Amino acid sequence: MQISNIVFPRIGTPVRLDNGTINIEPIPGIGGPFDTASAFFRAWAKATKFPLSEQQVREVCGPFGDEIWESTSSFPARLGRLSNSIAGPYDKGPFPLVHVDYGHNNIIVDTEYNMLGVIDFENMIVAPWTMVEFPLTVRATPVPMDLPSNYSSDGFPKVDDLKANHIDREKYLQEVVGAERRLGVPPKLSEVLSTGHFRDVAAAMKLFAVDGKTGWYSRVLDSFESAVRG
């Protein structure tokens, strides 16, 4: 689960040892373990490749192929250069245990919808705080990557399904705030989820590495840099 008082000193793959303790080991394909979030982001930038080839991207994107390929192919290196800013104030641990497929399909409830547990943890990682996202059911394409016509000038969604998604995320965020208070843990999760530029970069990283979605990744980092500059 994403709301937890389980935190770890290093970023990597958690492995339970025979004596019951948990060791943090390298993340397959990336390396580590890492002492800081910024070190993880730099390693991710060097190791991660877009699943589609340049030819495939150009074929899929038609007349926008040149621009989309440049925007996509430059994303990892540029993210690596911004690693310190993307780590934000959460560069050093402890770091959270993150479920990479956290959605209703992996949540067990009783007949009254009380949460009993979460399953499918085989790909979990100890990750930077700024990589934590909303549950799959309320995630959305980062605003900078989406169609401008879907949003008003202040960034508020104009399309009905996006409006509903926005409302659901706000409800979830309030539940997180309440859970943090009940558990007596620092409000790091609610801080990250309520900070759009961190959330957009986390979403873009998944869309890039896991989903292989073509899009304007450079716009996500443009927006991020603008937000950081204030």
Backbone as CSV, one residue per row, in Angstrom:
resi,resn,N_x,N_y,N_z,CA_x,CA_y,CA_z,C_x,C_y,C_z
1,MET,0.829,-1.192,0.000,0.000,0.000,0.000,0.867,1.246,0.000
2,GLN,0.306,2.346,-0.411,1.069,3.581,-0.470,1.000,4.361,0.835
3,ILE,-0.027,4.120,1.650,-0.107,4.775,2.956,0.443,3.793,3.972
4,SER,1.601,4.060,4.492,2.244,3.091,5.363,3.283,3.766,6.227
5,ASN,3.561,3.150,7.393,4.663,3.632,8.206,5.901,2.776,7.970
6,ILE,5.881,1.970,6.882,7.036,1.166,6.510,7.917,1.995,5.577
7,VAL,9.083,2.361,6.043,10.001,3.154,5.230,11.394,2.534,5.331
8,PHE,12.224,2.790,4.328,13.520,2.143,4.228,14.617,3.177,3.991
9,PRO,15.844,2.871,4.414,16.929,3.853,4.297,17.496,3.984,2.895
10,ARG,17.256,2.992,2.021,17.839,3.028,0.683,16.779,2.679,-0.356
11,ILE,17.038,3.070,-1.606,16.134,2.798,-2.719,16.605,1.536,-3.440
12,GLY,15.679,0.612,-3.701,16.035,-0.613,-4.400,14.902,-1.626,-4.336
13,THR,15.253,-2.885,-4.510,14.279,-3.970,-4.477,14.284,-4.620,-3.102
14,PRO,13.147,-4.620,-2.395,13.110,-5.245,-1.072,13.016,-6.767,-1.189
15,VAL,13.856,-7.450,-0.446,13.872,-8.916,-0.451,13.850,-9.406,0.991
16,ARG,12.868,-10.278,1.291,12.785,-10.818,2.650,13.762,-11.976,2.809
17,LEU,14.619,-11.905,3.805,15.610,-12.935,4.066,15.022,-14.042,4.935
18,ASP,15.737,-15.156,5.032,15.246,-16.304,5.801,15.041,-15.971,7.273
19,ASN,15.798,-15.007,7.791,15.668,-14.652,9.210,14.535,-13.651,9.460
20,GLY,13.783,-13.324,8.396,12.640,-12.431,8.557,12.939,-10.977,8.318
21,THR,14.205,-10.606,8.220,14.555,-9.214,7.947,14.433,-8.925,6.452
22,ILE,14.456,-7.651,6.086,14.337,-7.242,4.682,15.620,-6.551,4.237
23,ASN,16.160,-7.034,3.139,17.357,-6.430,2.567,16.979,-5.660,1.304
24,ILE,17.685,-4.584,1.028,17.432,-3.792,-0.171,18.498,-4.139,-1.205
25,GLU,18.061,-4.678,-2.352,18.965,-5.136,-3.389,18.792,-4.296,-4.654
26,PRO,19.674,-4.475,-5.659,19.573,-3.683,-6.892,18.228,-3.847,-7.589
27,ILE,17.799,-2.796,-8.291,16.590,-2.844,-9.114,16.992,-3.407,-10.471
28,PRO,16.350,-4.487,-10.930,16.720,-5.071,-12.219,16.708,-4.041,-13.349
29,GLY,17.796,-4.007,-14.094,17.890,-3.105,-15.234,18.316,-1.696,-14.900
30,ILE,18.341,-1.355,-13.609,18.711,0.015,-13.211,19.927,0.022,-12.302
31,GLY,19.950,-0.887,-11.337,21.093,-0.968,-10.436,20.754,-0.536,-9.028
32,GLY,21.743,-0.074,-8.326,21.556,0.323,-6.944,22.067,-0.756,-6.001
33,PRO,21.598,-0.736,-4.750,20.657,0.240,-4.171,21.255,1.641,-4.083
34,PHE,20.364,2.618,-3.919,20.754,4.025,-3.954,20.511,4.686,-2.606
35,ASP,21.447,5.542,-2.223,21.325,6.268,-0.956,20.482,7.525,-1.082
36,THR,20.343,8.031,-2.323,19.564,9.252,-2.533,18.624,9.079,-3.722
37,ALA,17.560,9.863,-3.724,16.615,9.841,-4.838,17.260,10.367,-6.107
38,SER,18.092,11.392,-5.974,18.734,11.967,-7.159,19.639,10.953,-7.843
39,ALA,20.326,10.115,-7.076,21.172,9.070,-7.664,20.313,8.062,-8.418
40,PHE,19.154,7.727,-7.864,18.244,6.819,-8.566,17.798,7.426,-9.894
41,PHE,17.387,8.687,-9.899,16.901,9.313,-11.131,17.999,9.369,-12.196
42,ARG,19.232,9.606,-11.793,20.332,9.623,-12.759,20.557,8.228,-13.351
43,ALA,20.478,7.201,-12.504,20.643,5.829,-12.995,19.485,5.435,-13.910
44,TRP,18.261,5.831,-13.529,17.089,5.549,-14.372,17.263,6.190,-15.740
45,ALA,17.744,7.403,-15.762,17.917,8.132,-17.015,18.932,7.446,-17.930
46,LYS,19.988,6.876,-17.364,21.010,6.208,-18.164,20.553,4.841,-18.668
47,ALA,19.741,4.142,-17.862,19.409,2.752,-18.173,18.124,2.572,-18.969
48,THR,17.195,3.512,-18.858,15.858,3.305,-19.410,15.791,3.679,-20.888
49,LYS,15.216,2.789,-21.676,15.039,3.009,-23.105,13.551,2.974,-23.452
50,PHE,13.164,3.790,-24.418,11.766,3.790,-24.864,11.489,2.487,-25.613
51,PRO,10.352,1.825,-25.326,10.073,0.512,-25.921,9.936,0.512,-27.443
52,LEU,9.541,1.641,-28.044,9.350,1.699,-29.490,10.577,2.286,-30.173
53,SER,10.837,1.844,-31.391,11.960,2.370,-32.161,11.595,3.727,-32.758
54,GLU,12.608,4.420,-33.259,12.357,5.709,-33.908,11.402,5.542,-35.089
55,GLN,11.592,4.499,-35.871,10.719,4.261,-37.026,9.284,4.036,-36.597
56,GLN,9.082,3.261,-35.532,7.728,2.994,-35.046,7.059,4.273,-34.556
57,VAL,7.811,5.108,-33.854,7.251,6.369,-33.357,6.838,7.257,-34.524
58,ARG,7.688,7.359,-35.515,7.378,8.205,-36.673,6.152,7.682,-37.425
59,GLU,6.021,6.373,-37.519,4.863,5.798,-38.209,3.575,6.053,-37.430
60,VAL,3.646,5.913,-36.128,2.456,6.099,-35.281,2.012,7.559,-35.259
61,CYS,2.976,8.475,-35.248,2.665,9.887,-35.038,2.479,10.689,-36.324
62,GLY,2.704,10.056,-37.475,2.425,10.723,-38.741,3.154,12.042,-38.895
63,PRO,2.424,13.124,-39.217,3.069,14.417,-39.481,3.781,15.006,-38.273
64,PHE,3.463,14.506,-37.070,4.124,15.008,-35.852,5.297,14.118,-35.451
65,GLY,5.646,13.160,-36.311,6.665,12.185,-35.964,7.991,12.784,-35.545
66,ASP,8.484,13.771,-36.284,9.773,14.382,-35.964,9.765,15.011,-34.578
67,GLU,8.736,15.797,-34.322,8.649,16.491,-33.033,8.451,15.514,-31.880
68,ILE,7.583,14.532,-32.067,7.313,13.567,-31.000,8.551,12.736,-30.710
69,TRP,9.257,12.319,-31.749,10.459,11.524,-31.502,11.503,12.335,-30.741
70,GLU,11.712,13.580,-31.125,12.673,14.424,-30.416,12.240,14.622,-28.968
71,SER,10.952,14.870,-28.756,10.424,15.083,-27.411,10.568,13.832,-26.562
72,THR,10.360,12.668,-27.179,10.422,11.395,-26.458,11.858,10.952,-26.223
73,SER,12.672,10.963,-27.268,14.031,10.424,-27.157,14.929,11.255,-26.236
74,SER,14.635,12.536,-26.089,15.463,13.399,-25.239,15.044,13.362,-23.773
75,PHE,13.921,12.707,-23.480,13.347,12.734,-22.134,14.290,12.173,-21.066
76,PRO,14.849,10.957,-21.232,15.684,10.420,-20.148,16.884,11.292,-19.806
77,ALA,17.640,11.725,-20.825,18.835,12.522,-20.548,18.483,13.831,-19.850
78,ARG,17.419,14.445,-20.293,17.023,15.710,-19.680,16.549,15.479,-18.248
79,LEU,15.822,14.378,-18.016,15.391,14.047,-16.657,16.602,13.836,-15.758
80,GLY,17.629,13.167,-16.291,18.840,12.959,-15.506,19.493,14.266,-15.093
81,ARG,19.500,15.240,-15.984,20.095,16.548,-15.658,19.287,17.280,-14.590
82,LEU,17.996,16.949,-14.505,17.121,17.592,-13.520,16.963,16.755,-12.248
83,SER,17.804,15.743,-12.089,17.611,14.767,-11.008,17.517,15.404,-9.624
84,ASN,18.342,16.402,-9.349,18.304,17.028,-8.021,16.973,17.726,-7.776
85,SER,16.479,18.404,-8.809,15.198,19.102,-8.661,14.037,18.121,-8.549
86,ILE,14.100,17.010,-9.307,13.011,16.028,-9.274,12.993,15.288,-7.946
87,ALA,14.162,15.103,-7.343,14.196,14.526,-5.992,13.571,15.482,-4.989
88,GLY,13.682,16.770,-5.262,13.064,17.787,-4.415,13.583,17.752,-2.990
89,PRO,12.712,18.058,-2.047,13.135,18.058,-0.646,13.178,16.656,-0.045
90,TYR,12.975,15.633,-0.880,12.902,14.254,-0.397,14.081,13.434,-0.908
91,ASP,15.226,14.064,-1.097,16.372,13.387,-1.711,16.898,12.259,-0.834
92,LYS,16.913,12.477,0.459,17.441,11.464,1.374,16.298,10.717,2.055
93,GLY,16.628,9.496,2.495,15.618,8.625,3.097,15.192,9.085,4.469
94,PRO,14.279,8.336,5.061,13.794,7.032,4.594,12.822,7.154,3.415
95,PHE,12.746,6.057,2.627,11.947,6.030,1.413,10.791,5.035,1.549
96,PRO,9.713,5.255,0.786,8.531,4.402,0.933,8.567,3.145,0.069
97,LEU,7.854,2.141,0.511,7.602,0.946,-0.286,6.447,1.265,-1.233
98,VAL,6.647,1.077,-2.533,5.661,1.480,-3.529,5.160,0.280,-4.317
99,HIS,3.853,0.128,-4.367,3.187,-0.901,-5.173,3.038,-0.336,-6.583
100,VAL,3.623,-0.998,-7.574,3.650,-0.431,-8.925,2.377,-0.708,-9.715
101,ASP,1.465,-1.505,-9.154,0.202,-1.800,-9.838,-0.956,-1.633,-8.858
102,TYR,-0.970,-0.475,-8.193,-1.934,-0.227,-7.122,-3.245,0.286,-7.704
103,GLY,-4.190,-0.634,-7.878,-5.509,-0.290,-8.391,-6.559,-1.194,-7.775
104,HIS,-7.830,-0.956,-8.112,-8.913,-1.726,-7.499,-8.789,-3.220,-7.794
105,ASN,-8.118,-3.577,-8.896,-7.948,-4.984,-9.244,-7.061,-5.741,-8.259
106,ASN,-6.285,-5.017,-7.474,-5.400,-5.669,-6.507,-5.749,-5.338,-5.064
107,ILE,-6.950,-4.829,-4.842,-7.399,-4.504,-3.489,-8.522,-5.459,-3.099
108,ILE,-8.391,-6.095,-1.948,-9.401,-7.030,-1.447,-10.275,-6.310,-0.426
109,VAL,-11.584,-6.388,-0.611,-12.540,-5.761,0.309,-13.572,-6.788,0.752
110,ASP,-14.287,-6.458,1.833,-15.377,-7.336,2.271,-16.683,-6.874,1.634
111,THR,-17.801,-7.457,2.065,-19.088,-7.141,1.444,-19.535,-5.706,1.687
112,GLU,-18.916,-5.036,2.665,-19.250,-3.642,2.941,-18.148,-2.702,2.446
113,TYR,-17.259,-3.225,1.605,-16.179,-2.458,0.989,-15.147,-1.949,1.990
114,ASN,-15.033,-2.644,3.125,-13.925,-2.356,4.025,-12.677,-3.023,3.458
115,MET,-11.601,-2.294,3.453,-10.357,-2.792,2.845,-9.721,-3.857,3.727
116,LEU,-9.485,-5.027,3.138,-8.892,-6.139,3.878,-7.411,-6.332,3.569
117,GLY,-7.008,-5.963,2.368,-5.605,-6.152,2.016,-5.323,-5.805,0.575
118,VAL,-4.046,-5.851,0.231,-3.584,-5.563,-1.124,-2.727,-6.734,-1.590
119,ILE,-2.900,-7.159,-2.832,-2.158,-8.281,-3.378,-1.268,-7.820,-4.549
120,ASP,-0.553,-8.782,-5.141,0.272,-8.552,-6.335,1.425,-7.609,-6.049
121,PHE,2.238,-7.989,-5.071,3.372,-7.161,-4.661,4.695,-7.582,-5.299
122,GLU,4.665,-8.508,-6.294,5.934,-9.056,-6.743,6.851,-8.040,-7.411
123,ASN,6.308,-6.929,-7.927,7.153,-5.931,-8.581,7.336,-4.663,-7.752
124,MET,7.048,-4.756,-6.467,7.170,-3.566,-5.621,8.628,-3.142,-5.514
125,ILE,8.828,-1.854,-5.284,10.171,-1.327,-5.076,10.150,-0.298,-3.951
126,VAL,11.297,-0.094,-3.366,11.494,1.067,-2.502,11.913,2.187,-3.437
127,ALA,11.119,3.249,-3.505,11.298,4.275,-4.534,11.354,5.671,-3.915
128,PRO,11.806,6.647,-4.693,11.756,8.036,-4.212,10.324,8.469,-3.930
129,TRP,10.156,9.353,-2.989,8.823,9.853,-2.671,8.163,10.498,-3.882
130,THR,8.935,11.166,-4.713,8.344,11.884,-5.838,7.958,10.966,-6.996
131,MET,8.127,9.635,-6.823,7.632,8.684,-7.811,6.295,8.086,-7.422
132,VAL,5.819,8.396,-6.231,4.540,7.855,-5.781,3.404,8.544,-6.529
133,GLU,2.424,7.749,-6.997,1.312,8.280,-7.770,-0.022,7.962,-7.105
134,PHE,-1.083,8.502,-7.683,-2.429,8.116,-7.297,-2.680,6.672,-7.722
135,PRO,-3.701,6.004,-7.153,-4.061,4.666,-7.627,-4.407,4.692,-9.117
136,LEU,-4.252,3.552,-9.771,-4.475,3.468,-11.212,-5.848,3.979,-11.624
137,THR,-6.847,3.741,-10.798,-8.227,4.085,-11.164,-8.467,5.583,-11.267
138,VAL,-7.591,6.399,-10.672,-7.798,7.847,-10.738,-6.598,8.585,-11.347
139,ARG,-5.711,7.841,-11.990,-4.593,8.501,-12.662,-5.055,9.104,-13.977
140,ALA,-4.318,10.098,-14.431,-4.646,10.752,-15.695,-3.354,11.094,-16.420
141,THR,-3.448,11.272,-17.718,-2.301,11.721,-18.497,-1.829,13.070,-17.958
142,PRO,-0.534,13.261,-17.761,-0.050,14.568,-17.287,-0.615,15.697,-18.145
143,VAL,-1.055,16.751,-17.497,-1.686,17.864,-18.212,-0.823,18.384,-19.365
144,PRO,0.505,18.551,-19.183,1.304,19.067,-20.303,1.314,18.147,-21.524
145,MET,1.060,16.842,-21.328,1.053,15.894,-22.435,-0.321,15.753,-23.071
146,ASP,-1.350,16.249,-22.409,-2.716,16.065,-22.880,-3.090,17.162,-23.882
147,LEU,-4.257,16.992,-24.499,-4.733,18.002,-25.438,-5.047,19.300,-24.694
148,PRO,-4.517,20.429,-25.137,-4.794,21.708,-24.465,-6.286,22.014,-24.381
149,SER,-7.051,21.547,-25.366,-8.484,21.826,-25.386,-9.233,21.134,-24.250
150,ASN,-8.595,20.184,-23.585,-9.247,19.473,-22.476,-9.216,20.271,-21.174
151,TYR,-8.463,21.377,-21.161,-8.284,22.127,-19.919,-8.493,23.620,-20.138
152,SER,-8.933,24.270,-19.097,-9.080,25.719,-19.139,-7.711,26.357,-18.930
153,SER,-7.644,27.668,-19.023,-6.366,28.372,-18.895,-5.733,28.193,-17.515
154,ASP,-6.549,27.905,-16.492,-6.014,27.698,-15.148,-5.705,26.234,-14.856
155,GLY,-5.799,25.380,-15.902,-5.454,23.973,-15.745,-6.570,23.089,-15.231
156,PHE,-7.783,23.631,-15.105,-8.899,22.829,-14.613,-9.533,22.082,-15.788
157,PRO,-9.858,20.794,-15.619,-10.405,20.006,-16.725,-11.762,20.513,-17.192
158,LYS,-11.969,20.457,-18.516,-13.227,20.882,-19.127,-14.069,19.692,-19.592
159,VAL,-13.432,18.526,-19.747,-14.110,17.324,-20.235,-14.700,16.562,-19.064
160,ASP,-15.901,16.013,-19.247,-16.634,15.397,-18.140,-15.856,14.294,-17.429
161,ASP,-15.246,13.376,-18.193,-14.545,12.277,-17.528,-13.316,12.768,-16.767
162,LEU,-12.660,13.812,-17.281,-11.527,14.391,-16.576,-11.979,15.154,-15.330
163,LYS,-13.148,15.790,-15.418,-13.700,16.465,-14.235,-13.967,15.453,-13.134
164,ALA,-14.572,14.320,-13.500,-14.876,13.276,-12.515,-13.585,12.722,-11.912
165,ASN,-12.582,12.534,-12.759,-11.288,12.046,-12.296,-10.667,13.023,-11.305
166,HIS,-10.749,14.313,-11.622,-10.199,15.349,-10.744,-10.883,15.315,-9.374
167,ILE,-12.189,15.188,-9.370,-12.951,15.128,-8.110,-12.561,13.900,-7.299
168,ASP,-12.432,12.755,-7.968,-12.062,11.517,-7.279,-10.665,11.615,-6.678
169,ARG,-9.747,12.245,-7.387,-8.401,12.402,-6.851,-8.397,13.300,-5.621
170,GLU,-9.213,14.352,-5.643,-9.293,15.230,-4.473,-9.858,14.472,-3.271
171,LYS,-10.843,13.617,-3.515,-11.414,12.799,-2.433,-10.361,11.844,-1.876
172,TYR,-9.626,11.216,-2.788,-8.575,10.292,-2.356,-7.520,11.028,-1.534
173,LEU,-7.137,12.231,-1.995,-6.134,13.013,-1.296,-6.578,13.325,0.130
174,GLN,-7.842,13.658,0.301,-8.349,13.936,1.644,-8.316,12.681,2.523
175,GLU,-8.566,11.524,1.909,-8.466,10.268,2.655,-7.023,10.018,3.089
176,VAL,-6.080,10.348,2.229,-4.664,10.200,2.563,-4.295,11.102,3.735
177,VAL,-4.756,12.343,3.678,-4.479,13.288,4.775,-5.011,12.734,6.093
178,GLY,-6.235,12.206,6.065,-6.826,11.627,7.270,-6.048,10.418,7.771
179,ALA,-5.597,9.573,6.843,-4.839,8.380,7.225,-3.491,8.752,7.824
180,GLU,-2.832,9.757,7.257,-1.550,10.200,7.812,-1.716,10.689,9.244
181,ARG,-2.803,11.396,9.491,-3.050,11.889,10.851,-3.316,10.742,11.807
182,ARG,-4.117,9.770,11.367,-4.433,8.637,12.238,-3.197,7.805,12.546
183,LEU,-2.326,7.634,11.533,-1.123,6.833,11.718,-0.010,7.609,12.420
184,GLY,-0.149,8.939,12.471,0.873,9.762,13.101,2.171,9.802,12.321
185,VAL,2.058,9.774,10.972,3.252,9.816,10.120,3.363,11.187,9.459
186,PRO,4.576,11.579,9.064,4.742,12.865,8.365,3.907,12.894,7.088
187,PRO,3.397,14.056,6.692,2.486,14.153,5.539,3.202,14.168,4.188
188,LYS,4.206,13.309,4.017,4.962,13.314,2.764,4.110,12.859,1.588
189,LEU,3.310,11.811,1.787,2.511,11.282,0.681,1.516,12.317,0.185
190,SER,0.800,12.971,1.093,-0.172,13.980,0.673,0.523,15.176,0.032
191,GLU,1.714,15.517,0.511,2.468,16.631,-0.084,2.821,16.323,-1.535
192,VAL,3.311,15.103,-1.781,3.712,14.725,-3.135,2.499,14.644,-4.063
193,LEU,1.430,14.004,-3.602,0.245,13.841,-4.445,-0.420,15.179,-4.761
194,SER,-0.267,16.148,-3.897,-0.890,17.449,-4.133,0.006,18.402,-4.931
195,THR,1.216,17.956,-5.267,2.154,18.794,-6.018,2.179,18.319,-7.460
196,GLY,1.505,19.060,-8.335,1.284,18.617,-9.704,2.539,18.341,-10.498
197,HIS,3.594,19.164,-10.350,4.775,18.958,-11.191,5.544,17.704,-10.808
198,PHE,5.543,17.309,-9.528,6.126,16.027,-9.141,5.281,14.881,-9.694
199,ARG,3.981,15.013,-9.535,3.042,13.965,-9.975,3.131,13.740,-11.481
200,ASP,3.267,14.806,-12.246,3.335,14.678,-13.703,4.616,13.966,-14.141
201,VAL,5.739,14.267,-13.496,6.989,13.600,-13.857,6.907,12.112,-13.532
202,ALA,6.346,11.766,-12.373,6.193,10.358,-12.005,5.335,9.623,-13.026
203,ALA,4.236,10.251,-13.440,3.354,9.630,-14.427,4.058,9.485,-15.768
204,ALA,4.819,10.494,-16.165,5.530,10.459,-17.441,6.582,9.351,-17.457
205,MET,7.245,9.134,-16.327,8.246,8.066,-16.260,7.609,6.701,-16.496
206,LYS,6.439,6.479,-15.927,5.746,5.204,-16.142,5.272,5.086,-17.583
207,LEU,4.687,6.141,-18.123,4.207,6.107,-19.501,5.358,5.834,-20.463
208,PHE,6.515,6.366,-20.158,7.692,6.200,-21.010,8.236,4.774,-20.926
209,ALA,8.547,4.325,-19.723,9.279,3.066,-19.547,8.402,1.829,-19.592
210,VAL,7.185,1.933,-19.076,6.322,0.755,-18.950,5.301,0.676,-20.081
211,ASP,4.613,1.784,-20.334,3.532,1.777,-21.319,4.013,2.029,-22.745
212,GLY,5.161,2.667,-22.892,5.652,2.989,-24.227,4.713,3.918,-24.978
213,LYS,4.136,4.874,-24.254,3.187,5.809,-24.856,3.944,6.952,-25.541
214,THR,3.611,7.209,-26.799,4.228,8.347,-27.479,3.570,9.637,-27.001
215,GLY,4.343,10.701,-26.940,3.753,11.956,-26.472,4.790,13.032,-26.282
216,TRP,4.321,14.169,-25.777,5.152,15.356,-25.610,5.832,15.335,-24.239
217,TYR,6.800,14.447,-24.077,7.483,14.332,-22.790,8.259,15.598,-22.449
218,SER,8.777,16.281,-23.451,9.528,17.506,-23.184,8.644,18.563,-22.527
219,ARG,7.359,18.539,-22.839,6.447,19.519,-22.249,6.279,19.281,-20.747
220,VAL,6.336,18.020,-20.334,6.246,17.713,-18.902,7.422,18.344,-18.170
221,LEU,8.617,18.210,-18.736,9.798,18.777,-18.088,9.850,20.294,-18.224
222,ASP,9.309,20.837,-19.329,9.186,22.302,-19.441,8.327,22.830,-18.301
223,SER,7.178,22.176,-18.093,6.251,22.599,-17.037,6.889,22.432,-15.669
224,PHE,7.630,21.334,-15.486,8.299,21.091,-14.216,9.304,22.195,-13.899
225,GLU,10.128,22.513,-14.884,11.145,23.564,-14.659,10.482,24.908,-14.364
226,SER,9.393,25.196,-15.039,8.685,26.444,-14.802,8.152,26.485,-13.367
227,ALA,7.588,25.354,-12.898,7.041,25.297,-11.545,8.152,25.435,-10.496
228,VAL,9.296,24.802,-10.757,10.419,24.873,-9.805,10.966,26.298,-9.712
229,ARG,11.029,26.970,-10.869,11.518,28.362,-10.861,10.542,29.285,-10.142
230,GLY,9.264,28.855,-10.101,8.250,29.652,-9.414,7.783,30.818,-10.219
